[in-house]
Amino acid sequence: MGRFCARCGRGEAPGSPLVGGLCPECFVSTRRLVEVPERIEVVRCRVCGAVRTRGGRFSRIDAEDYVRGIVEECVAKGRLAEGVERATVSGIELREEEALVGVVGEAAGTVLRQNLRVRLTVEETTCPECFMRKAGSFGALVQLRPGNPRAARLVSRIAGELEGQPGVVEIKREGDGVDVYVVEKSAAARIVGRLKASYVTRVVSTWEGFKYAQRRPRAVFSVRVYAVERGDAVELPGGIYEVVEVSPRAVVLRNPGTGDVFSLDLGSFWRRSPTIRERARGSAQP
């Protein structure tokens, strides 16, 4: 004897199995395929549109991506309705006071589709970065300077790339370098880390202000950027050497007199107080 839907009485048939005692249409109309939050709160910066994540930090993502992330995490970890084997989020549509979440599930070999409504509340505020930018305040400073004359153009290019980056409050020209004002030390450290991974640099970090003073101390990163090329000469204690190869991690040098080639990591290189003599433009490679 065949089985019938407990709600509409429709009989079970190939391609239309019963799920939890209901036909697919009745199941989708009366039960949620998966539990999702009933309400999601979005805290958004009224100036830049950044959204506060659950870790408390503001991120340059839009509200739709934020809501999608929360819902997808809940679906991945959430409770499926009886008879539903798996479920995924197929789409998100944000409306004035709700999010329409498209869910695709699978039960007894049949694909089930459902739109779930999640109440949405949006709170407008000002993120710390925009607040500091408006107030002209900052928590850390990256002093970016050319280490040799050829690097001046490189410093200008880096400054242009940092414009508008997360955490950057303001960029000011200072002689042949730039001062990058950053919202907090951790953001400045990330910027410095990227510079160290991409260029030949020498970094010194200090503090501005006093720990127990009324004014909060600010981290200061002094970053010298060097444009070192193959064929340049480097003066070290004991002689002058030719640059064979250079990377953000090491410099490979050759002794012109003996032909010996050796490598120095940047830490060892800087400890020897090198003087870099740039190869003239257009001269032959060594």
C-alpha positions in Angstrom: 0.0 0.0 0.0 1.4 3.4 -1.0 2.1 6.2 1.3 0.3 9.6 1.3 1.1 13.1 2.3 -0.2 13.8 5.8 -1.2 17.3 4.8 -2.6 17.2 1.3 -3.2 13.5 0.8 -1.1 13.2 -2.4 0.3 9.8 -2.9 4.1 9.1 -3.0 5.4 8.8 -6.6 8.7 8.5 -8.4 10.4 11.9 -8.3 8.0 13.0 -5.5 9.0 11.0 -2.3 7.6 11.8 1.1 9.9 13.8 3.3 9.1 13.6 7.0 5.6 12.3 6.1 4.9 15.2 3.6 5.2 15.6 -0.1 8.0 18.0 -1.3 5.6 20.9 -1.8 4.0 20.6 1.6 7.3 20.0 3.3 8.8 23.2 1.9 5.7 25.3 2.6 5.4 24.2 6.3 9.0 23.5 7.5 12.4 25.1 7.2 15.0 22.9 5.5 17.6 24.2 7.9 17.6 26.5 11.0 18.9 30.0 10.3 19.0 33.1 12.6 15.6 34.7 13.1 17.3 38.1 13.2 20.7 39.5 12.1 22.0 42.9 13.2 24.3 44.8 10.8 26.4 47.7 12.2 27.6 49.8 9.3 29.8 52.9 9.1 27.8 55.8 7.7 30.9 57.3 6.1 32.8 54.4 4.3 30.2 51.7 4.5 32.4 49.2 6.3 30.6 46.6 8.4 31.5 45.5 11.9 32.3 41.8 12.0 31.6 39.5 14.9 35.2 40.0 16.1 34.4 43.7 16.7 36.5 45.1 13.9 35.2 47.0 10.9 35.8 45.4 7.5 35.4 46.8 4.0 32.7 44.3 3.0 29.2 45.1 2.1 26.1 44.2 4.1 25.1 41.4 1.7 28.4 39.6 2.0 28.3 40.0 5.8 24.8 38.5 6.0 25.7 35.7 3.6 28.7 34.8 5.7 26.6 34.5 8.9 23.9 32.5 7.1 26.3 30.1 5.4 28.1 29.4 8.6 24.8 28.6 10.3 23.7 26.4 7.5 27.1 24.5 7.6 26.8 24.0 11.3 23.0 24.1 11.7 20.3 21.6 12.3 18.6 20.1 9.2 15.0 19.2 9.2 14.2 15.5 9.5 14.7 13.8 6.2 16.9 16.5 4.7 20.4 15.2 4.0 22.2 18.5 3.1 21.5 22.1 2.4 23.4 25.1 0.9 22.7 28.8 0.5 21.8 29.6 -3.1 21.4 33.4 -2.8 20.8 36.4 -0.6 18.6 39.4 -1.3 18.6 42.3 1.2 15.4 44.2 1.6 14.5 47.1 3.8 13.9 45.2 7.0 14.7 41.6 6.0 17.0 39.3 4.2 15.5 36.7 1.8 17.7 33.6 1.9 17.6 31.1 -0.8 18.3 27.6 0.4 18.7 24.4 -1.7 18.4 21.1 0.1 18.4 17.4 -0.9 16.1 14.7 0.6 15.5 11.2 -0.7 17.3 12.1 -4.0 15.0 15.1 -4.6 16.1 18.7 -4.7 14.1 21.0 -2.5 14.2 24.8 -2.9 13.1 27.3 -0.2 13.2 31.0 0.5 13.7 31.8 4.2 13.1 35.3 5.7 15.5 36.7 8.3 14.7 39.9 10.1 17.3 42.5 9.5 18.3 45.5 11.6 20.8 48.0 10.4 22.6 50.4 12.8 24.5 53.4 11.4 27.7 54.5 13.2 31.2 55.8 12.5 34.0 53.3 12.4 37.2 54.1 14.3 39.2 54.8 11.1 36.7 57.4 9.8 36.4 58.9 13.3 40.2 59.3 13.5 40.4 60.6 9.9 37.8 63.3 10.8 39.5 64.2 14.1 43.0 64.2 12.5 44.0 61.5 15.1 46.0 58.3 14.6 47.4 55.4 16.6 50.6 54.6 14.7 53.0 56.2 12.2 54.9 54.6 9.3 57.8 56.8 8.2 58.6 55.7 4.7 62.0 57.0 3.4 64.3 56.1 0.4 67.4 54.3 1.5 69.3 55.3 -1.6 68.6 58.0 -4.3 67.2 55.5 -6.8 64.5 54.5 -4.2 62.8 57.9 -4.1 60.6 57.0 -7.0 59.8 53.7 -5.5 58.7 55.3 -2.2 56.4 57.6 -4.2 54.9 54.6 -5.9 54.4 52.7 -2.6 52.7 55.8 -1.1 50.2 55.9 -4.0 49.4 52.2 -3.4 48.7 52.9 0.3 46.2 55.6 -0.5 42.8 54.5 0.7 44.1 51.2 2.2 42.2 49.9 5.3 43.6 51.6 8.4 45.4 54.4 6.6 44.2 57.8 8.0 46.3 60.2 6.1 49.5 60.3 4.0 51.8 63.4 4.1 54.9 64.2 2.0 58.0 64.8 4.0 61.0 65.8 1.9 61.8 62.8 -0.3 59.7 60.5 1.8 56.2 60.2 3.2 54.6 59.8 6.6 51.7 57.3 6.7 49.3 57.9 9.6 47.5 54.7 10.6 44.5 54.0 12.8 46.3 51.5 15.1 49.6 49.7 15.7 48.3 46.3 14.3 47.2 47.9 11.0 50.6 49.6 10.8 52.4 46.3 11.5 50.5 44.7 8.7 51.6 47.4 6.3 55.2 47.1 7.4 55.0 43.4 7.0 53.9 43.6 3.4 56.7 46.1 2.7 59.3 43.8 4.2 57.9 40.9 2.1 58.1 42.9 -1.1 61.1 45.2 -1.0 64.6 45.5 0.4 63.9 47.4 3.7 65.4 48.3 7.0 62.9 48.8 9.8 63.3 50.4 13.2 60.3 50.6 15.5 60.0 53.0 18.5 57.3 54.6 20.6 56.2 58.3 20.6 54.9 59.6 23.9 55.0 57.9 27.3 53.2 54.9 28.5 51.9 56.5 31.6 51.2 59.9 30.2 47.7 61.2 29.5 48.4 61.0 25.8 48.4 57.4 24.6 51.8 56.4 23.1 51.9 55.8 19.4 54.0 53.2 17.6 56.4 54.6 15.1 57.9 52.4 12.3 60.8 53.9 10.5 61.1 52.1 7.1 64.0 52.7 4.8 63.3 51.2 1.3 66.2 50.4 -0.9 66.3 50.0 -4.7 69.2 47.7 -5.1 69.9 46.2 -8.6 72.2 43.7 -10.1 75.5 45.3 -10.9 75.5 47.8 -8.0 78.5 48.0 -5.8 78.3 47.5 -2.1 81.0 48.6 0.3 81.4 46.4 3.4 84.2 46.2 5.9 87.0 44.6 4.0 86.2 45.6 0.5 83.7 46.5 -2.3 81.5 43.8 -3.8 79.2 43.5 -6.8 75.5 42.7 -6.4 74.8 39.5 -8.2 71.2 39.0 -7.0 68.9 40.7 -4.5 65.5 39.9 -2.9 63.5 41.0 0.1 65.3 38.3 2.1 68.9 38.3 1.0 71.6 39.9 -1.1 74.0 37.8 -3.1 77.5 39.4 -3.6 80.6 38.7 -5.5 84.2 39.6 -4.7 85.6 41.1 -8.0 89.1 40.2 -7.0 88.6 36.5 -6.3 85.3 35.8 -8.0 83.9 34.3 -4.7 80.1 34.5 -4.4 78.3 34.6 -1.1 74.9 35.4 0.3 73.9 37.5 3.2 70.4 37.6 4.7 69.2 41.2 5.3 69.8 41.1 9.0 73.5 40.2 8.5 73.7 42.6 5.6 72.5 45.6 7.7 74.7 44.7 10.6 77.8 45.2 8.4 76.7 48.9 7.8 76.9 48.6 4.0 77.3 51.6 1.6 75.4 51.1 -1.6 76.9 52.6 -4.8 74.4 52.6 -7.5 75.4 51.4 -11.0 75.0 54.1 -13.6 71.9 53.8 -15.8 72.6 52.2 -19.1 76.0 50.7 -18.1 76.8 47.1 -19.0 75.8 44.3 -16.7 78.7 42.7 -14.9 
